[in-house]
Amino acid sequence: MTVGEFQSAVQSLYRGAGSTPVSGDASWMHRLGILKSAINIWDNQSEFWNELWVETTDTADGGTTYDLPSDFRALGSFVKVSDKFFSVKRPQEIDLYTETDDVVFVTGNKSSGFVLNFLYAPTSGDTIEYSYYKEPDTPTTDADILEMSDPYFAVFFCLGKLHEQEGAGDRARASFSIADEKLAQMILRNNLLPSLQDNRPASGFWGMGL
């Protein structure tokens, strides 16, 4: 669902008829602000949403530090360099390791940027591969696509807020109830695996990762 489609869905449920607000006008911006609040609520559930995991690669340049993507939050598991796996440690644990150990750690913050650190330099030209958990995109235009698996959570949350702000309490509660159901269903589906798949770590991987 795009932001434009979100705006149309909200308009249809809210007014039933009439023109959807035009991008950039006061009503459109108001609903966009509520949408951003819905994304924040979705983002801050006790879930690692599957749609926010990203696979990425870098190329070793002979150094020991590599800038992480600007939307980085946390590494998923091992960092792979060619056919070697590096386990992830906390920065305060690094003194326990030597410069020959296959471990990495992350330093930095959102303001200055995050950095992936190796204890020794990977061979120049090798491919560095890792998965990471990213921040959700912040929509700003009609064409932007919402990342949550069921964007109608945001639609009904926005609808509830609009009803709430005009004093229509019963309608607001009904809309928020549907939004809550949508969020609960997203959490349920987020933890499902395909049929016959075993939800256990691979042998030998216990205790590894973050």
C-alpha positions as CSV (number, residue, x, y, z in Angstrom):
1,M,0.0,0.0,0.0
2,T,1.3,3.4,-0.9
3,V,0.7,6.6,1.1
4,G,-1.7,7.7,-1.7
5,E,-3.7,4.4,-1.3
6,F,-3.6,4.8,2.5
7,Q,-5.1,8.3,2.1
8,S,-7.8,7.0,-0.2
9,A,-8.7,4.1,2.2
10,V,-9.0,6.5,5.1
11,Q,-11.1,8.9,3.1
12,S,-13.5,6.1,2.0
13,L,-14.0,4.8,5.6
14,Y,-14.1,8.2,7.2
15,R,-16.4,10.1,4.8
16,G,-17.7,7.5,2.5
17,A,-17.7,10.0,-0.4
18,G,-15.9,13.1,-1.4
19,S,-12.4,13.8,-2.7
20,T,-9.3,12.4,-1.0
21,P,-7.1,15.2,0.3
22,V,-4.5,16.4,-2.2
23,S,-0.9,15.7,-1.4
24,G,0.5,18.5,0.7
25,D,-2.7,20.1,1.8
26,A,-3.7,20.4,5.5
27,S,-5.9,17.3,5.7
28,W,-3.3,15.2,3.9
29,M,-0.5,16.4,6.2
30,H,-2.7,15.8,9.3
31,R,-3.4,12.2,8.2
32,L,0.3,11.7,7.3
33,G,1.2,12.7,10.8
34,I,-1.2,10.2,12.3
35,L,0.3,7.6,9.9
36,K,3.8,8.3,11.2
37,S,2.4,7.7,14.8
38,A,0.9,4.4,13.6
39,I,4.3,3.4,12.2
40,N,6.0,4.3,15.5
41,I,3.5,2.1,17.4
42,W,4.0,-0.8,15.0
43,D,7.8,-0.3,15.1
44,N,8.0,-0.4,18.9
45,Q,6.2,-3.6,19.5
46,S,8.2,-6.4,21.2
47,E,8.8,-7.9,17.8
48,F,11.6,-8.0,15.2
49,W,9.4,-7.5,12.1
50,N,10.4,-9.8,9.3
51,E,10.0,-7.0,6.8
52,L,12.7,-4.9,8.5
53,W,15.5,-7.4,8.1
54,V,17.9,-6.6,5.3
55,E,20.7,-8.6,3.7
56,T,23.6,-6.5,2.5
57,T,27.2,-6.8,1.4
58,D,30.4,-4.7,1.5
59,T,33.8,-5.2,-0.1
60,A,36.9,-5.5,2.2
61,D,39.4,-2.7,1.6
62,G,42.2,-3.9,3.9
63,G,40.9,-2.0,6.9
64,T,39.3,-3.1,10.2
65,T,36.4,-0.7,10.3
66,Y,33.4,-0.4,7.9
67,D,30.5,2.0,7.9
68,L,27.1,0.4,8.4
69,P,24.0,1.5,6.5
70,S,22.4,4.7,7.7
71,D,19.2,2.9,8.7
72,F,21.1,0.3,10.7
73,R,19.9,-0.8,14.1
74,A,21.4,-4.2,15.0
75,L,23.2,-7.1,13.3
76,G,21.2,-10.2,12.8
77,S,23.7,-12.9,13.5
78,F,27.1,-13.8,12.1
79,V,29.1,-11.6,9.7
80,K,30.4,-13.7,6.8
81,V,33.7,-12.9,5.0
82,S,34.2,-15.2,2.1
83,D,33.7,-18.6,3.7
84,K,34.5,-17.6,7.3
85,F,31.9,-16.7,9.9
86,F,32.7,-14.0,12.5
87,S,30.6,-14.0,15.7
88,V,29.2,-10.7,17.1
89,K,30.3,-9.5,20.5
90,R,29.5,-6.4,22.6
91,P,32.2,-3.7,22.6
92,Q,32.8,-4.1,26.4
93,E,33.7,-7.8,25.8
94,I,36.4,-7.2,23.2
95,D,39.3,-7.1,25.7
96,L,38.6,-10.8,26.2
97,Y,39.7,-11.5,22.6
98,T,43.0,-11.3,20.7
99,E,43.6,-9.8,17.3
100,T,43.5,-13.2,15.7
101,D,40.0,-14.1,16.8
102,D,37.1,-14.2,14.3
103,V,34.8,-11.7,16.1
104,V,33.3,-8.4,15.2
105,F,31.6,-5.6,17.2
106,V,29.6,-2.5,16.5
107,T,30.4,1.0,17.7
108,G,28.7,4.4,17.2
109,N,25.3,5.8,17.4
110,K,22.5,7.2,15.3
111,S,24.0,10.7,15.3
112,S,27.6,9.8,14.3
113,G,26.8,6.6,12.4
114,F,27.4,3.0,13.2
115,V,30.7,1.2,12.4
116,L,31.4,-2.5,12.0
117,N,34.8,-3.4,13.6
118,F,37.1,-6.4,13.0
119,L,40.0,-7.3,15.2
120,Y,42.1,-8.0,12.2
121,A,41.7,-6.7,8.6
122,P,39.8,-9.0,6.2
123,T,41.7,-9.7,3.0
124,S,41.2,-6.8,0.6
125,G,38.6,-7.6,-2.1
126,D,36.8,-10.2,0.0
127,T,33.0,-9.9,0.3
128,I,31.6,-9.0,3.7
129,E,28.0,-10.2,4.1
130,Y,25.6,-9.7,6.9
131,S,21.9,-9.3,7.8
132,Y,20.8,-6.3,9.9
133,Y,17.6,-4.9,11.4
134,K,16.8,-1.6,10.0
135,E,14.7,1.4,10.9
136,P,11.3,1.7,9.2
137,D,11.1,4.1,6.3
138,T,9.4,7.5,7.0
139,P,6.8,8.2,4.3
140,T,6.6,11.7,2.9
141,T,5.0,11.4,-0.6
142,D,2.0,9.7,-2.2
143,A,4.3,7.1,-3.9
144,D,6.0,5.9,-0.7
145,I,5.2,2.3,0.2
146,L,4.3,1.3,3.7
147,E,6.5,-1.5,5.0
148,M,4.2,-3.2,7.5
149,S,2.6,-6.4,6.3
150,D,-1.0,-5.2,7.0
151,P,-1.2,-1.4,6.3
152,Y,-4.8,-1.5,7.3
153,F,-3.6,-1.3,10.9
154,A,-2.4,2.2,10.1
155,V,-5.7,3.0,8.2
156,F,-7.9,2.0,11.2
157,F,-5.6,3.7,13.7
158,C,-5.8,6.9,11.7
159,L,-9.6,6.5,11.4
160,G,-9.8,6.1,15.1
161,K,-7.8,9.2,15.8
162,L,-9.9,11.3,13.4
163,H,-13.1,10.1,15.1
164,E,-11.6,10.7,18.5
165,Q,-10.5,14.2,17.6
166,E,-14.1,15.1,16.5
167,G,-15.6,13.7,19.6
168,A,-17.1,10.5,18.1
169,G,-16.1,8.2,20.9
170,D,-18.0,5.1,19.8
171,R,-16.7,5.3,16.3
172,A,-13.2,5.9,17.6
173,R,-13.3,2.9,19.9
174,A,-14.6,0.7,17.1
175,S,-11.8,1.7,14.8
176,F,-9.1,1.3,17.5
177,S,-10.5,-2.2,18.2
178,I,-10.0,-3.2,14.6
179,A,-6.5,-1.6,14.6
180,D,-5.6,-3.7,17.7
181,E,-6.8,-6.8,15.9
182,K,-4.8,-6.0,12.9
183,L,-1.7,-5.5,15.0
184,A,-2.2,-8.8,16.9
185,Q,-2.6,-10.7,13.6
186,M,0.7,-9.1,12.3
187,I,2.5,-10.3,15.5
188,L,1.0,-13.8,15.0
189,R,2.0,-14.1,11.4
190,N,5.4,-12.6,12.0
191,N,6.3,-15.7,14.1
192,L,5.0,-18.3,11.8
193,L,7.3,-20.5,9.8
194,P,6.5,-22.4,6.6
195,S,5.0,-25.9,7.0
196,L,7.4,-28.6,8.4
197,Q,10.1,-26.1,9.4
198,D,11.8,-26.5,12.8
199,N,11.9,-23.3,14.9
200,R,15.2,-24.2,16.6
201,P,18.8,-22.8,16.1
202,A,21.1,-24.9,13.9
203,S,23.3,-27.4,15.7
204,G,26.4,-25.7,17.2
205,F,24.9,-22.2,17.1
206,W,23.5,-22.2,20.6
207,G,24.5,-19.0,22.5
208,M,25.8,-17.3,19.4
209,G,24.6,-14.1,17.8
210,L,24.1,-10.7,19.4
